[in-house]
Amino acid sequence: MKKLCLIALMISIIAANPVFLMADEVTNTTDIATYRMQMGDKFARGVKNVLFGWTEAPKRIVDITKETKNPIWGLLAGGFQGTLKALARTISGVSDIVTAPITPDKGPLIQADIGAQ
């Protein structure tokens, strides 16, 4: 009985080894370097979105004021749209920071406007 318990313990230790639990095996160092670059880029994008997400509000106020040539409408509509966009960008940034080490990303949650690039 003692041998059976010892064998079961050894098998469970081997089976629980993190090397065997990896879902995707990295075979060369370029994959690791690429993953680290993606992880760093995602983390940096998240930090930028968290720190500067609030700048969407004044940006939208200015943009709508220029479009409509009406500063009152720019303040009201731009303030509302900018606040929503700022919240979305900040939440996206927090998400990027939290999930950066988990997996390589497939792109940001919030895409930049075509004209903003």
C-alpha positions as CSV (number, residue, x, y, z in Angstrom):
1,M,0.0,0.0,0.0
2,K,2.9,2.3,0.8
3,K,4.4,1.7,-2.6
4,L,1.1,2.4,-4.4
5,C,0.8,5.7,-2.5
6,L,4.4,6.7,-3.3
7,I,3.8,5.9,-7.0
8,A,0.6,7.9,-7.1
9,L,2.4,10.8,-5.4
10,M,5.2,10.7,-7.9
11,I,2.8,10.6,-10.9
12,S,0.8,13.5,-9.5
13,I,4.0,15.6,-9.0
14,I,5.1,14.9,-12.5
15,A,1.7,15.6,-14.0
16,A,1.3,18.9,-12.0
17,N,4.7,20.2,-13.3
18,P,4.1,23.6,-14.9
19,V,6.0,22.5,-18.0
20,F,3.3,19.9,-18.8
21,L,0.5,22.4,-18.0
22,M,1.6,24.9,-20.6
23,A,-1.1,25.4,-23.3
24,D,1.3,26.6,-26.0
25,E,4.8,25.4,-26.1
26,V,7.4,28.1,-27.1
27,T,10.0,26.4,-29.2
28,N,12.6,29.1,-29.9
29,T,13.8,32.4,-28.4
30,T,12.3,34.6,-31.1
31,D,8.8,33.6,-30.0
32,I,9.7,34.6,-26.4
33,A,11.2,37.9,-27.5
34,T,8.1,38.6,-29.7
35,Y,5.8,37.8,-26.8
36,R,7.7,40.1,-24.4
37,M,7.6,42.9,-27.0
38,Q,3.8,42.5,-27.4
39,M,3.4,42.4,-23.6
40,G,5.5,45.5,-23.2
41,D,3.6,47.4,-25.9
42,K,0.3,46.4,-24.5
43,F,1.3,47.5,-21.0
44,A,2.7,50.9,-22.3
45,R,-0.5,51.5,-24.3
46,G,-2.5,50.8,-21.1
47,V,-0.5,53.2,-19.0
48,K,-0.8,55.9,-21.7
49,N,-4.6,55.4,-21.9
50,V,-5.0,55.6,-18.1
51,L,-2.8,58.7,-17.8
52,F,-4.1,60.6,-20.8
53,G,-7.6,59.3,-21.3
54,W,-9.0,62.4,-19.7
55,T,-7.7,64.5,-22.6
56,E,-10.5,63.2,-24.8
57,A,-13.0,65.6,-23.1
58,P,-11.3,68.9,-24.1
59,K,-10.3,67.4,-27.4
60,R,-13.9,66.6,-28.4
61,I,-15.1,70.1,-27.1
62,V,-12.6,71.7,-29.5
63,D,-13.4,69.4,-32.4
64,I,-17.2,69.9,-32.2
65,T,-16.8,73.6,-31.7
66,K,-14.7,73.8,-34.9
67,E,-17.1,71.6,-36.8
68,T,-20.3,73.5,-35.8
69,K,-18.8,77.0,-35.1
70,N,-21.0,77.1,-32.0
71,P,-19.0,77.1,-28.7
72,I,-22.1,76.4,-26.6
73,W,-23.0,73.3,-28.6
74,G,-19.3,72.3,-28.6
75,L,-19.2,72.6,-24.8
76,L,-22.4,70.6,-24.3
77,A,-22.1,67.9,-27.0
78,G,-18.3,67.8,-26.9
79,G,-18.2,67.6,-23.2
80,F,-20.7,64.7,-23.2
81,Q,-19.0,62.8,-26.0
82,G,-15.5,63.5,-24.7
83,T,-16.4,62.3,-21.2
84,L,-17.8,59.0,-22.6
85,K,-14.8,58.5,-24.8
86,A,-12.4,59.4,-21.9
87,L,-14.1,56.8,-19.7
88,A,-13.9,54.2,-22.4
89,R,-10.2,54.9,-23.0
90,T,-9.4,54.8,-19.3
91,I,-11.2,51.5,-18.8
92,S,-9.5,50.1,-21.9
93,G,-6.2,51.2,-20.4
94,V,-6.8,49.5,-17.1
95,S,-7.8,46.3,-18.9
96,D,-4.6,46.5,-21.0
97,I,-2.5,46.9,-17.9
98,V,-4.2,44.0,-16.0
99,T,-4.2,41.6,-19.0
100,A,-0.7,42.5,-20.4
101,P,1.1,39.6,-18.7
102,I,-1.6,37.1,-19.4
103,T,-1.6,36.7,-23.1
104,P,-0.4,38.5,-26.2
105,D,-3.0,40.9,-27.5
106,K,-4.9,40.9,-30.7
107,G,-5.0,44.7,-30.7
108,P,-6.4,47.5,-28.5
109,L,-10.0,47.4,-27.3
110,I,-10.6,51.0,-28.6
111,Q,-9.4,51.7,-32.1
112,A,-8.0,55.2,-32.8
113,D,-10.1,57.4,-35.1
114,I,-8.9,57.3,-38.7
115,G,-8.3,61.1,-38.8
116,A,-6.5,61.0,-35.4
117,Q,-3.5,59.2,-36.8
